[in-house]
Amino acid sequence: MKQFSLVLLAALLTAHAHAQTPAPAAKAKAPDAVDQMAAALTPTRVLTYKKAGDNELKLHVFEPEGFKAGDSRACFLIIHGGGWTGGNPQRMYPFAAHYAKLGLVGISMQYRLHSKKTNVSVFDCVKDARSAVRYIRGHAADLGIDTQKIIVSGGSAGGHLAAATALFEQVNESDDDLKIPATPNALVLLFPVIDTSKEGYGSEKIGERWQELSPLHHVRAGVPPTIIFHGTGDTVTPYAGAKAFQEAMVKAGNRCELDTNEGGAHGYLMRNKALYDDTMQKADVFLKSLGLLP
């Protein structure tokens, strides 16, 4: 009996020790290729383009070498991903800086993040993206930007918001100046959320009104020239949606190119410097063909 009591006591002490030992912290995500490039970059200036409640939403601006007031340069606006619920402008600094090196004004934008706690919906994210384009056009003289040479780009949910600037004319902030168009002159979409149905991504976050925010379901004539970069192995924003969007765009008479990465998973070009460089080179060729690069 005494031996059994000692065994029981030892078991209790062991259990107590384990209970007091904190669980190991989750390992932080290792910086990928784009993160590593972003860490070395600093914007020329950061300015507020919109106030939404307590939020002051910012544009992180990269000005090209030799920039001066009164310039009229093309603009490359890039929008980060994160399922509309996370991410930050710093993530996309390399894209903005790349185009600043080529003589454009590069901008990485902030937007409100979707959250039930703060009552921010995906519709609000869309409104912010459209407000940002309107701000850029409305302040083109100060920003040194040509209002007819605005390129909007984004990755994943940011790609969705980029497409939203061209497609969702019915979704606007109540105090936006609707006389200023939100439609850009070209789109560069990186593994975008392009179909928000149950076969794609986002219907659960958007809710029953998902079709109002589904780029695939809003293709029409007159959409700006678009290039899409997407991997066939993408299980987050399925490749089938990008393919269907590209086909619908061409059928509607729009220019739309789809660059396919065989087997590429979601975000493939962010993790590999060679794939990132390849993407930028192809995007450059596309934009040069439109007269949007010097």
C-alpha positions in Angstrom: 0.0 0.0 0.0 2.8 2.3 0.9 4.5 1.6 -2.4 1.3 2.4 -4.3 1.0 5.7 -2.4 4.5 6.7 -3.4 3.8 5.8 -7.1 0.6 7.9 -7.0 2.4 10.8 -5.4 5.2 10.7 -8.0 2.6 10.7 -10.8 0.8 13.7 -9.3 4.0 15.6 -8.9 4.9 14.9 -12.5 1.5 16.0 -13.8 1.8 19.2 -11.7 5.2 19.9 -13.2 3.9 19.5 -16.7 1.0 21.7 -16.0 3.3 24.5 -14.8 5.5 24.2 -17.9 4.5 26.8 -20.5 3.7 25.5 -24.0 6.5 26.2 -26.4 5.9 29.3 -28.4 4.8 28.9 -32.0 7.7 29.4 -34.3 7.6 32.7 -36.2 7.3 32.4 -39.9 10.7 32.6 -41.5 11.1 35.6 -43.8 10.7 34.7 -47.4 12.5 36.2 -50.4 10.2 39.2 -50.7 10.3 39.8 -46.9 14.1 39.9 -47.0 14.0 42.5 -49.8 11.4 44.6 -48.0 13.5 44.8 -44.8 16.1 46.8 -46.6 13.6 49.4 -48.1 12.2 52.7 -46.8 9.6 54.8 -48.6 10.3 58.4 -49.5 7.3 59.5 -47.6 4.1 58.2 -46.0 0.9 60.2 -46.3 -2.7 59.9 -45.2 -5.2 59.3 -48.1 -8.3 58.6 -46.0 -9.7 58.8 -42.5 -12.2 56.0 -41.6 -13.4 56.3 -38.0 -10.3 56.2 -35.9 -8.2 54.9 -38.8 -5.8 57.1 -40.7 -5.1 55.1 -43.8 -1.6 55.6 -45.4 0.1 55.5 -48.8 3.7 54.5 -48.6 5.3 56.4 -51.5 8.6 55.5 -53.3 9.7 58.4 -55.5 12.1 57.7 -58.4 15.6 59.2 -58.6 15.5 62.7 -60.0 11.8 63.2 -59.0 10.7 66.8 -58.7 7.5 68.6 -58.1 5.5 69.0 -61.2 6.5 65.7 -62.7 3.9 63.6 -64.6 5.0 60.0 -64.1 3.2 56.7 -64.3 2.2 55.3 -60.9 2.3 51.7 -59.7 0.0 51.1 -56.8 0.5 47.8 -55.0 -1.9 46.2 -52.5 -0.9 43.5 -49.9 -2.7 40.3 -49.3 -3.6 38.4 -46.2 -7.2 37.2 -46.7 -8.4 40.8 -46.1 -7.7 40.2 -42.4 -4.0 40.6 -42.1 -0.8 41.9 -43.8 0.7 45.3 -44.1 2.1 47.7 -46.8 5.7 46.8 -45.9 5.1 43.4 -47.4 4.9 44.8 -50.9 7.7 47.4 -50.7 9.9 45.5 -53.2 7.2 45.9 -55.9 6.8 49.6 -55.3 10.6 50.1 -55.2 11.1 48.1 -58.4 8.9 50.5 -60.3 10.4 53.6 -58.7 13.8 52.4 -60.0 12.2 52.4 -63.5 11.1 56.0 -63.1 7.5 55.5 -61.9 6.0 56.6 -58.6 5.6 53.4 -56.6 3.0 53.2 -53.8 2.2 50.5 -51.3 -1.2 51.1 -49.7 -2.8 50.4 -46.3 -6.5 49.5 -46.0 -8.8 48.6 -43.2 -8.6 44.9 -42.3 -11.8 42.8 -42.3 -12.9 41.9 -38.7 -16.2 41.1 -37.1 -14.9 42.7 -33.9 -14.4 46.1 -35.5 -17.3 45.7 -37.9 -15.0 46.1 -41.0 -16.3 44.1 -43.9 -14.7 43.1 -47.2 -16.9 45.8 -48.8 -15.0 48.3 -46.6 -11.7 46.9 -47.9 -12.9 47.5 -51.5 -14.0 51.0 -50.7 -10.5 51.8 -49.4 -8.8 50.6 -52.6 -11.2 52.6 -54.7 -10.7 55.6 -52.5 -6.9 55.3 -52.8 -7.0 55.5 -56.6 -9.3 58.5 -56.4 -6.9 60.2 -54.0 -4.0 59.6 -56.3 -5.9 61.0 -59.2 -7.2 63.9 -57.2 -3.7 64.8 -55.9 -1.8 63.9 -59.0 0.0 67.3 -59.2 1.4 67.0 -55.7 2.3 63.3 -56.3 3.9 64.0 -59.7 1.6 61.4 -61.3 0.0 61.2 -64.8 -3.7 60.5 -64.1 -3.9 58.4 -67.3 -1.0 56.2 -66.3 -2.1 54.5 -63.1 -1.3 50.8 -62.7 -2.9 48.9 -59.8 -1.5 45.6 -58.6 -2.0 43.2 -55.7 -1.3 39.8 -54.3 -4.0 37.3 -53.2 -6.7 39.4 -51.4 -4.8 42.5 -52.6 -5.2 41.2 -56.1 -8.9 41.1 -55.5 -8.9 44.7 -54.3 -6.8 45.7 -57.3 -9.5 44.1 -59.6 -12.1 45.8 -57.5 -10.9 49.2 -58.5 -11.8 48.4 -62.1 -14.9 46.3 -61.6 -17.1 47.3 -58.7 -18.4 50.7 -59.6 -21.3 50.3 -57.2 -19.1 50.0 -54.1 -17.9 53.4 -53.0 -17.2 55.4 -49.8 -20.1 57.7 -49.1 -17.9 60.8 -49.1 -15.8 59.9 -52.1 -15.8 62.3 -55.0 -17.5 60.0 -57.6 -16.5 62.4 -60.4 -13.0 61.1 -60.0 -12.8 57.7 -61.6 -11.4 54.8 -59.6 -10.7 52.6 -62.6 -6.9 52.3 -63.3 -5.3 52.1 -66.7 -3.9 48.6 -66.2 -4.0 45.7 -63.7 -1.2 43.4 -62.6 -2.8 40.6 -60.5 -0.6 38.2 -58.5 -2.3 34.9 -57.5 -5.5 36.9 -56.9 -8.8 36.1 -55.2 -10.7 36.3 -58.5 -13.8 34.0 -57.8 -15.5 34.5 -54.4 -17.9 31.6 -54.9 -17.6 28.4 -52.8 -15.5 27.1 -55.6 -13.0 29.9 -55.1 -12.2 31.9 -52.0 -13.9 34.4 -49.7 -17.6 33.5 -49.7 -17.6 32.7 -46.0 -16.0 36.1 -45.2 -18.1 38.1 -47.5 -21.4 36.4 -46.8 -24.5 36.0 -48.9 -23.6 39.0 -51.0 -20.4 37.3 -52.2 -21.4 37.7 -55.9 -21.3 41.5 -55.6 -17.6 41.2 -54.9 -16.6 38.4 -57.3 -14.4 39.7 -60.1 -15.2 36.6 -62.2 -18.9 37.5 -62.1 -18.4 41.1 -63.1 -16.4 40.9 -66.3 -17.6 43.2 -69.0 -16.3 45.1 -72.0 -14.0 48.0 -71.2 -12.0 46.5 -68.3 -8.4 47.8 -68.4 -5.6 45.6 -69.8 -4.7 42.9 -67.3 -2.0 40.4 -66.7 -2.4 37.6 -64.1 0.3 35.5 -62.5 -1.0 32.2 -61.0 0.2 28.7 -60.1 -1.7 25.6 -61.1 -1.0 24.1 -57.7 -2.8 27.0 -55.8 -5.3 25.4 -53.4 -6.2 28.8 -51.7 -7.3 30.8 -54.7 -7.7 28.0 -57.3 -6.1 28.3 -60.7 -9.4 27.5 -62.4 -10.8 30.8 -61.3 -7.9 32.7 -62.9 -8.3 30.7 -66.1 -12.1 31.4 -66.2 -11.5 35.1 -65.6 -8.9 35.4 -68.4 -11.2 33.6 -70.8 -14.2 35.8 -69.9 -12.1 38.9 -70.3 -11.0 37.9 -73.8 -14.5 37.0 -74.8 -15.7 40.4 -73.6 -13.0 42.0 -75.9 -10.6 42.9 -73.2 -6.8 42.3 -73.2 -6.0 39.8 -70.5 -2.9 37.6 -70.3 -2.4 34.7 -67.9 1.1 33.7 -67.0 0.9 30.1 -65.6 3.4 28.7 -63.2 3.1 24.9 -63.4 2.6 23.4 -60.0 3.0 26.8 -58.3 1.4 27.0 -54.9 -0.3 30.1 -53.5 2.2 32.9 -53.3 4.8 31.0 -55.2 6.6 34.1 -56.5 7.0 35.6 -53.0 9.1 32.8 -51.7 11.6 32.4 -54.6 13.8 35.3 -55.8 14.2 33.8 -59.2 10.4 33.5 -59.6 9.9 37.0 -58.3 12.5 38.4 -60.8 10.8 36.4 -63.6 7.4 37.9 -62.7 8.7 41.4 -62.6 10.4 41.0 -66.0 7.2 39.7 -67.6 5.1 42.5 -65.9 7.6 45.0 -67.3 7.2 43.7 -70.8 3.4 43.8 -70.5 3.5 47.4 -69.2 5.9 48.6 -71.8 3.6 47.2 -74.5 0.9 49.6 -73.0 3.2 52.6 -73.0 3.2 52.7 -69.2 6.9 52.2 -68.7 9.5 54.8 -70.0 
